[in-house]
Amino acid sequence: MSASARFAVSLRRAGRPMVLKRRVGTTNTFTACTICGKDREYRPTELVGGVVQGDRRIRIAQADIEAEGWPGPPKAGTTDFLDGGAVKGVQPLHDGAELVGFVLWVRG
């Protein structure tokens, strides 16, 4: 089993279903898919660089995004939303050279 598959399995075991949405252009239309994610709130010592109390850190698997036919990696800014919150930041997760998932900074 690949590192990507192992990561996805661990998130399915410990996480929960979440909806990942991307706004289409400047419309009120969204592309959406359901993936498994594991979230937690940021700790007080992590409230730096714009992160505020109530923001969440959510891990998602690249394998789940690919399986859903999602158009590329998640994006920070005004287009992507996860579990009802706006994606404020995205950090790729690697196991060696293999992309296994992402850590998303989500507000809301």
Phi and psi in degrees as a GROMACS rama.xvg file:
@    title "Ramachandran Plot"
@    xaxis  label "Phi"
@    yaxis  label "Psi"
@TYPE xy
-72.342  163.534  SER-2
-61.6823  -38.1732  ALA-3
-62.6604  -43.9021  SER-4
-66.6904  -40.4942  ALA-5
-62.5418  -41.374  ARG-6
-63.5868  -44.5615  PHE-7
-61.3853  -42.2793  ALA-8
-62.8204  -42.5106  VAL-9
-64.6587  -36.5292  SER-10
-69.6887  -37.3691  LEU-11
-64.9337  -34.0665  ARG-12
-73.5984  -42.018  ARG-13
-102.593  -15.0374  ALA-14
-99.558  -156.836  GLY-15
-151.11  161.414  ARG-16
-65.9281  138.476  PRO-17
-139.377  150.67  MET-18
-97.9246  125.756  VAL-19
-103.058  123.884  LEU-20
-125.643  147.537  LYS-21
-131.723  128.597  ARG-22
-67.3696  137.371  ARG-23
-92.2169  108.62  VAL-24
59.8108  -132.464  GLY-25
-107.067  15.6341  THR-26
-84.7591  179.71  THR-27
-99.127  21.9722  ASN-28
-98.0555  142.245  THR-29
-128.347  147.114  PHE-30
-93.887  132.496  THR-31
-137.781  153.006  ALA-32
-150.477  156.963  CYS-33
-104.456  125.876  THR-34
-130.714  172.118  ILE-35
-99.0521  135.403  CYS-36
-140.421  159.75  GLY-37
-124.467  124.639  LYS-38
-121.919  161.534  ASP-39
-157.419  156.52  ARG-40
-79.2941  153.321  GLU-41
-68.188  144.334  TYR-42
-76.6074  156.976  ARG-43
-53.202  -36.7515  PRO-44
-71.8892  -12.8701  THR-45
-96.5387  0.7561  GLU-46
-81.6287  71.5395  LEU-47
-136.323  163.189  VAL-48
61.7238  33.0645  GLY-49
98.402  -13.5035  GLY-50
-72.405  130.071  VAL-51
-120.989  162.777  VAL-52
-57.0376  133.396  GLN-53
101.2  -18.2227  GLY-54
-68.1892  153.134  ASP-55
-121.718  153.526  ARG-56
-110.114  116.171  ARG-57
-121.374  127.475  ILE-58
-98.4088  133.482  ARG-59
-132.623  158.342  ILE-60
-99.6999  136.888  ALA-61
-60.0006  -38.2443  GLN-62
-60.0535  -38.6976  ALA-63
-68.3683  -39.4077  ASP-64
-63.136  -45.9736  ILE-65
-62.9102  -42.8115  GLU-66
-62.3939  -30.2053  ALA-67
-87.1564  -4.05043  GLU-68
71.2737  29.0714  GLY-69
-65.9313  139.701  TRP-70
-77.9881  76.2567  PRO-71
90.0794  -177.318  GLY-72
-71.1171  159.393  PRO-73
-60.4037  152.324  PRO-74
-124.274  140.78  LYS-75
-83.1228  152.351  ALA-76
128.712  -135.439  GLY-77
-108.561  6.13771  THR-78
-106.077  -28.5658  THR-79
-108.982  141.747  ASP-80
-135.627  141.944  PHE-81
-135.64  128.392  LEU-82
54.0786  39.6733  ASP-83
82.9763  -0.0745643  GLY-84
-119.649  158.973  GLY-85
-80.363  135.455  ALA-86
-76.7902  117.025  VAL-87
-99.666  -23.0677  LYS-88
-158.813  151.723  GLY-89
-136.232  130.451  VAL-90
-126.471  121.259  GLN-91
-70.0137  147.171  PRO-92
-112.926  129.867  LEU-93
-121.271  149.12  HIS-94
-116.239  100.326  ASP-95
66.6221  -128.05  GLY-96
-89.2641  -7.60931  ALA-97
-87.0445  127.645  GLU-98
-74.6938  119.546  LEU-99
-108.757  -22.0079  VAL-100
177.37  -161.754  GLY-101
-142.359  149.492  PHE-102
-107.524  123.405  VAL-103
-110.761  137.395  LEU-104
-93.5894  116.195  TRP-105
-122.083  134.569  VAL-106
-115.839  127.3  ARG-107
